Amino acid sequence: METRRDGDHEHHPELNATQVPSIFVDTSHELDLRALGGRILSVVALVVLWFAPLKIDIVARHALAIGSFMIIAWITDALPHVITGLIGCFLFWALGVVEFGAAFSGFSNEATWFYFGAMLFGMLATETGLANRLAFHLMLRFGKTYSQVLLGLIVLSFLLTFLVPSGAVCVVIMASVAMGLLEAYGIGRASNMARGMFLTLTYTAGLFDKMVVAGPASILGRELIMKTAHTEIYWSKWLLAYLPFSLITIVVTWRLILWLYPCEAALTGGEEYLRAQLHKRGQLTPREKHAAALMLLGLVLWSTDSLHHISAAVIGLGIGLMAVLPGIGVLGMKDVKKVNYVAMFFVGTAASLGQVLVQTKGLYVLTRITFAWMTPLLTNKFSTAIVPYFAGFIYHIFLGNDITMLATSIPPLMNFAAVQGIDPIGLGMLWVFASTGKIFLYQSGVLIMGYSYGYFGTKDLLRLGLLLSLVEAILILIFVPFYWPFIGI
């Protein structure tokens, strides 16, 4: 795929909704040097910890040695993330740390197959054209002014979270709408409007998929909490817990962008562009109707899981498989081949690391090191809510990728909750939510995707990320101590 540089940024005009951008691609000489350093450091850490005369069980020490190799390699992008994960799982097995079933336990984990089903679910929306039709319809309904367009993009981002289980794909869908509107308005990429629109659609795509169990990070985080704490978290309960956050975040993000990036000129031509796109698509096709019916069934079942107790993973994979069945589904093998299996394997290896650390007792060593400092700070319901959020926010800076952060920290966090007598569900959900706070580009493949279009810079991301992270912290202090106990968390 050809890449056109515009200033200091990259632009990928031909990306479509079936292409899930990789977070594993080296894009600069600086990243190459970091990768080289990461390869050296990860191997050195493995060897040193493997033979270190530490006063801990030898199996736990060996598990931590291999785990440190995986974590350092993930942080530094030493290798493609999925290759790092598979090497780690192989070493757990080949070096006799655990049996094969435990080393690759993440691939029998619900989260991995929930994510696979969710990807098929999302393809119902993207491959049939339903997602783009929804986008154009929604944007047309919101109006013609810059303010209304921005609000439409944020609401669209929230709604797409339920349909497309990938923040990167949501960015691609919304970017196609935004670029068409900017062209119709005659607005250049250096304008406030262009920066505001692309910053909005990029940041919110990675924000809302933690408030809904939709993206890979929230899917994995929920599963790790349930497995480690031996409890159940319903999809509907998660949605209800974060619904006030979602609604307030929509409004606050809208007002922040309008304040930070005010529009410089009057807009004309956007409505004609949207109507032309809808006219080109014609009436709702039978294939789109079929896809909508399957997706509606899935959403209804997810929303009522506290009543029927069917696992969210069973629903997601079940609807996904129905979508490819002859006579019932609307997707063919050509569509299935477009699924990003690399991302699915990454989720599996990340989950495997957490399970191995639990089985080998390496988890308890991490607990003492990672969370001991938090104990004296958790003195009341307010500090118990806000301290984990900022701890996770800081942890996420060092362990950039969402999945890596959650896979390596949730198991010891759940053990910490058990020792301290803290509700594991609330603490775990706060920790997953802390991964929404991002201020640097490397922290998310979704941010890299949005940045690659070339409409905003790293300073823009830092400024919006800090402001929204502070807003979410205030919402935690308001809703977690009072609203969450009311709904049973």
HUDA-V228559 format. One record per helix or strand. SS is the DSSP state (h for helix, s for strand). FROM is the first residue (numbers start at 1). LEN is the number of residues. If there is no record, write none. Layout:
ss->SS from->FROM len->LEN
ss->SS from->FROM len->LEN
This chain:
ss->s from->4 len->3
ss->s from->9 len->3
ss->h from->29 len->23
ss->h from->58 len->19
ss->h from->81 len->14
ss->h from->100 len->4
ss->h from->105 len->4
ss->h from->110 len->18
ss->h from->130 len->13
ss->h from->146 len->18
ss->h from->167 len->19
ss->h from->192 len->20
ss->h from->216 len->14
ss->h from->235 len->26
ss->h from->270 len->12
ss->h from->286 len->18
ss->h from->305 len->4
ss->h from->312 len->11
ss->h from->333 len->4
ss->h from->341 len->19
ss->h from->362 len->16
ss->h from->381 len->18
ss->h from->402 len->19
ss->h from->424 len->11
ss->h from->441 len->3
ss->h from->445 len->7
ss->h from->458 len->29
